[in-house]
Amino acid sequence: MKFLLLSVLLLECAASPSSAAPLPPSLKGIGIEQHLGATLPLDTQFTNDQGERLPLRAYFSQRPVVLALVYYSCPMLCSQILSGLVAGLRPLSLEPGRDFNVVAISINPRETVRDAAEARDTYSRKYSRKAGSAGWHFLVGSESAIEAVTQAVGFHYRYDAASKMYIHASGVEILTAEGRLASYLYGVYFQPKDLKLGLIEASGNRIGSPADQVLLFCYHYDPSVGKYGLAILNLLRAASALFFAAMAIGLFVIFRRDVRKNRNPARRILPGNA
């Protein structure tokens, strides 16, 4: 029950990072501090769900990454984060393994390759039984490796000996293929729009359709809420450009029609023929 209360409070904190409301003493120092533009320590070694020990850069070389800092034996909050991520990714035309990677890192150094493999199977199958686990990577590592990544991300958490659980905030991060932090999305459910725009932006517009590029022009990332909102100034610019383009096309059509009418002698009204 204690953990449930902490989870609810942390969800509220994560959803409203700009809130000035004081945290209860048990949650002091817990949260997500945005380090936008910072780069993960890509040489840090982790063991993946296949038992391979590789540096983080093995998952960042070609495409953007959705990063989830969780732990696989978490009874509630982490499973909601991963399930929410799956639900947000499922409607997208972008696909893991082709357009981006999903990388989950356990913050519990005692978890094993078996724990990671079970989590990968669970959530990749929730995403799609047909697609397989391509693009889904679940990692475990040493305490020092975990600390290096969480410090780079700004992910502050603590182990609670009484409940034997980790107290942490909820959210995911989107990074570029170079491992640079591009955006933070808060909560346990992630809007498909926010995931899609975040991935397109992190890719440098190398993924997504032309319509997605236009959509990205109309929305901008707001770090204070961890979401993409309408870019009013860009919308006004786009509306103005469309208005003047429509006027120019209309004037051009009228001008051509008048020119054709004047060039056609059969349509001229001669004096005395009225």
C-alpha positions as CSV (number, residue, x, y, z in Angstrom):
1,M,0.0,0.0,0.0
2,K,2.9,2.3,0.8
3,F,4.4,1.7,-2.6
4,L,1.1,2.3,-4.3
5,L,0.8,5.7,-2.6
6,L,4.4,6.6,-3.6
7,S,3.7,5.5,-7.2
8,V,0.7,7.8,-7.4
9,L,2.6,10.7,-5.9
10,L,5.5,10.1,-8.3
11,L,3.1,10.0,-11.3
12,E,1.8,13.4,-10.3
13,C,5.3,14.8,-9.9
14,A,6.4,13.4,-13.2
15,A,3.3,14.7,-15.0
16,S,3.8,18.2,-13.6
17,P,7.6,18.8,-13.3
18,S,7.1,22.6,-13.0
19,S,4.9,22.3,-10.0
20,A,6.1,24.2,-7.0
21,A,4.2,22.0,-4.5
22,P,6.7,20.6,-1.9
23,L,7.4,16.8,-2.0
24,P,6.8,14.6,1.0
25,P,10.1,13.7,2.8
26,S,10.0,10.2,1.5
27,L,10.2,11.5,-2.1
28,K,13.0,14.0,-1.6
29,G,15.6,13.7,-4.3
30,I,13.4,11.5,-6.4
31,G,12.4,12.6,-9.9
32,I,13.6,13.3,-13.4
33,E,15.9,16.3,-14.1
34,Q,16.1,17.1,-17.8
35,H,19.5,17.1,-19.3
36,L,18.5,18.0,-22.9
37,G,21.4,17.9,-25.2
38,A,23.6,15.7,-22.9
39,T,25.0,12.5,-24.3
40,L,24.9,9.1,-22.7
41,P,28.2,7.3,-21.9
42,L,28.0,5.1,-24.9
43,D,31.1,3.1,-24.0
44,T,29.4,1.8,-20.8
45,Q,29.0,-2.0,-21.0
46,F,25.7,-3.7,-20.4
47,T,24.5,-7.3,-20.9
48,N,21.5,-7.7,-23.2
49,D,18.6,-10.2,-23.2
50,Q,20.7,-12.6,-25.3
51,G,23.5,-12.7,-22.8
52,E,25.8,-10.5,-25.0
53,R,28.0,-7.9,-23.2
54,L,28.1,-4.9,-25.4
55,P,28.6,-1.1,-25.1
56,L,25.6,1.1,-25.3
57,R,26.7,2.5,-28.7
58,A,25.7,-0.9,-30.2
59,Y,22.1,0.2,-29.9
60,F,22.6,3.8,-31.0
61,S,24.6,3.7,-34.2
62,Q,21.9,3.9,-36.9
63,R,18.5,5.2,-35.5
64,P,16.9,7.1,-32.7
65,V,16.2,5.3,-29.4
66,V,13.4,5.3,-26.9
67,L,15.0,4.7,-23.5
68,A,13.1,3.3,-20.5
69,L,14.8,3.2,-17.1
70,V,12.9,0.6,-15.2
71,Y,13.4,-2.7,-13.4
72,Y,11.8,-5.9,-14.6
73,S,10.7,-7.3,-11.2
74,C,8.8,-4.0,-10.4
75,P,5.3,-5.1,-9.4
76,M,3.4,-2.0,-10.6
77,L,4.9,1.2,-11.9
78,C,7.5,-0.1,-14.4
79,S,5.1,-2.6,-16.0
80,Q,2.7,0.4,-16.5
81,I,5.4,2.4,-18.1
82,L,6.4,-0.3,-20.5
83,S,2.8,-1.2,-21.3
84,G,2.0,2.5,-21.9
85,L,5.0,2.7,-24.2
86,V,3.8,-0.3,-26.2
87,A,0.3,1.2,-26.4
88,G,1.7,4.5,-27.7
89,L,4.0,2.9,-30.3
90,R,1.4,0.4,-31.6
91,P,-0.6,2.9,-33.8
92,L,2.5,4.4,-35.4
93,S,3.7,3.7,-38.9
94,L,7.2,3.8,-37.6
95,E,8.5,0.4,-36.4
96,P,11.1,-0.8,-33.9
97,G,14.2,-2.2,-35.5
98,R,13.5,-0.4,-38.8
99,D,13.0,3.3,-37.8
100,F,14.1,3.3,-34.1
101,N,15.1,1.1,-31.2
102,V,13.6,0.6,-27.8
103,V,16.2,0.2,-25.1
104,A,15.1,-0.7,-21.5
105,I,17.8,-0.6,-18.8
106,S,17.2,-2.2,-15.4
107,I,18.1,0.1,-12.5
108,N,18.4,-3.0,-10.3
109,P,21.9,-4.4,-10.6
110,R,20.7,-7.8,-9.2
111,E,18.5,-8.6,-12.1
112,T,19.7,-11.2,-14.6
113,V,19.7,-11.9,-18.3
114,R,16.7,-14.2,-17.7
115,D,14.8,-11.3,-16.3
116,A,15.6,-9.2,-19.3
117,A,14.7,-11.9,-21.8
118,E,11.3,-12.5,-20.1
119,A,10.6,-8.7,-20.2
120,R,11.6,-8.5,-23.9
121,D,9.3,-11.4,-24.8
122,T,6.4,-9.9,-22.8
123,Y,6.5,-6.4,-24.2
124,S,7.6,-7.1,-27.8
125,R,4.7,-9.6,-28.0
126,K,2.3,-7.1,-26.6
127,Y,3.5,-4.7,-29.4
128,S,3.1,-7.3,-32.1
129,R,3.3,-11.1,-32.2
130,K,4.1,-10.9,-36.0
131,A,6.9,-8.4,-35.8
132,G,9.0,-10.4,-33.3
133,S,11.5,-8.8,-30.9
134,A,13.6,-6.9,-33.5
135,G,14.4,-3.4,-32.2
136,W,13.5,-4.3,-28.6
137,H,16.6,-4.5,-26.3
138,F,16.4,-5.2,-22.5
139,L,19.6,-4.7,-20.6
140,V,21.1,-5.5,-17.2
141,G,24.3,-4.1,-15.8
142,S,26.5,-3.4,-12.8
143,E,25.7,-0.7,-10.3
144,S,28.4,1.5,-11.7
145,A,27.1,1.2,-15.3
146,I,23.6,1.9,-14.1
147,E,24.7,5.0,-12.2
148,A,26.6,6.3,-15.2
149,V,23.5,6.2,-17.3
150,T,21.0,7.5,-14.7
151,Q,23.3,10.4,-13.9
152,A,23.6,11.3,-17.5
153,V,19.8,11.2,-18.0
154,G,19.1,13.0,-14.7
155,F,17.0,10.1,-13.4
156,H,17.0,10.2,-9.6
157,Y,15.8,7.2,-7.7
158,R,16.4,5.3,-4.4
159,Y,16.1,1.8,-3.1
160,D,13.6,1.5,-0.2
161,A,14.8,-1.2,2.2
162,A,11.4,-1.4,4.0
163,S,9.4,-2.3,0.8
164,K,12.5,-3.9,-1.0
165,M,11.6,-1.8,-4.0
166,Y,13.0,1.1,-6.0
167,I,11.3,4.5,-5.7
168,H,11.4,6.4,-8.9
169,A,9.5,8.7,-11.2
170,S,7.8,7.6,-14.4
171,G,8.7,8.5,-18.0
172,V,10.8,7.7,-21.0
173,E,13.5,9.5,-23.0
174,I,14.0,9.9,-26.7
175,L,17.6,10.1,-27.9
176,T,19.3,10.7,-31.2
177,A,21.3,8.0,-33.0
178,E,24.4,9.7,-31.5
179,G,23.0,9.1,-27.9
180,R,22.0,12.7,-27.3
181,L,19.0,13.4,-25.1
182,A,16.4,15.0,-27.4
183,S,13.1,14.9,-25.3
184,Y,11.5,13.6,-22.1
185,L,8.0,12.2,-22.0
186,Y,6.4,11.9,-18.6
187,G,3.8,9.5,-17.1
188,V,2.8,5.9,-17.7
189,Y,0.9,6.5,-21.0
190,F,2.5,8.2,-23.9
191,Q,0.5,9.8,-26.7
192,P,1.4,8.3,-30.1
193,K,1.7,11.9,-31.4
194,D,4.4,12.8,-28.9
195,L,6.3,9.6,-29.5
196,K,6.1,10.0,-33.3
197,L,7.1,13.7,-33.3
198,G,9.9,13.0,-30.8
199,L,11.3,10.2,-32.9
200,I,11.1,12.2,-36.2
201,E,12.8,15.2,-34.5
202,A,15.5,13.0,-32.9
203,S,16.2,11.4,-36.3
204,G,16.8,14.8,-37.9
205,N,13.8,14.3,-40.2
206,R,15.3,11.1,-41.7
207,I,12.2,9.0,-40.8
208,G,8.5,9.7,-41.3
209,S,6.5,10.9,-44.3
210,P,6.3,14.4,-45.8
211,A,3.0,14.9,-44.0
212,D,4.9,14.1,-40.7
213,Q,7.4,16.8,-41.5
214,V,4.6,19.3,-41.9
215,L,3.1,18.1,-38.6
216,L,6.4,18.6,-36.8
217,F,6.5,22.1,-38.2
218,C,3.1,22.8,-36.5
219,Y,4.1,21.3,-33.1
220,H,7.0,22.0,-30.8
221,Y,8.4,20.2,-27.8
222,D,7.6,21.8,-24.5
223,P,10.1,20.5,-21.9
224,S,8.1,22.0,-19.0
225,V,5.3,19.4,-19.6
226,G,7.2,16.8,-21.6
227,K,4.8,16.9,-24.5
228,Y,4.5,18.4,-28.0
229,G,2.1,21.3,-28.3
230,L,0.9,23.5,-31.1
231,A,3.4,26.0,-32.3
232,I,1.1,29.0,-32.8
233,L,3.7,31.2,-34.5
234,N,4.5,28.5,-37.0
235,L,0.8,27.9,-37.7
236,L,0.2,31.6,-38.3
237,R,3.2,31.6,-40.7
238,A,1.9,28.6,-42.5
239,A,-1.6,30.1,-42.7
240,S,-0.2,33.4,-44.1
241,A,1.9,31.5,-46.7
242,L,-1.2,29.5,-47.8
243,F,-3.3,32.6,-48.0
244,F,-0.8,34.5,-50.2
245,A,-0.2,31.4,-52.3
246,A,-4.0,31.1,-52.9
247,M,-4.2,34.8,-53.8
248,A,-1.3,34.5,-56.2
249,I,-2.9,31.4,-57.9
250,G,-6.3,33.1,-58.1
251,L,-4.8,36.3,-59.7
252,F,-2.7,34.2,-62.1
253,V,-5.8,32.2,-63.2
254,I,-7.8,35.5,-63.7
255,F,-4.9,37.0,-65.6
256,R,-4.6,34.0,-68.0
257,R,-8.3,34.0,-68.6
258,D,-8.3,37.6,-69.6
259,V,-5.3,37.2,-71.8
260,R,-6.9,34.3,-73.6
261,K,-10.1,36.2,-74.0
262,N,-8.3,39.2,-75.6
263,R,-6.3,37.0,-77.9
264,N,-9.4,35.2,-79.3
265,P,-10.8,37.5,-82.1
266,A,-13.9,35.3,-82.4
267,R,-15.0,36.4,-79.0
268,R,-14.5,40.1,-79.6
269,I,-17.6,42.3,-80.0
270,L,-17.0,44.5,-83.1
271,P,-18.7,47.9,-83.5
272,G,-22.0,47.7,-85.4
273,N,-22.5,44.0,-84.6
274,A,-24.2,44.6,-81.3
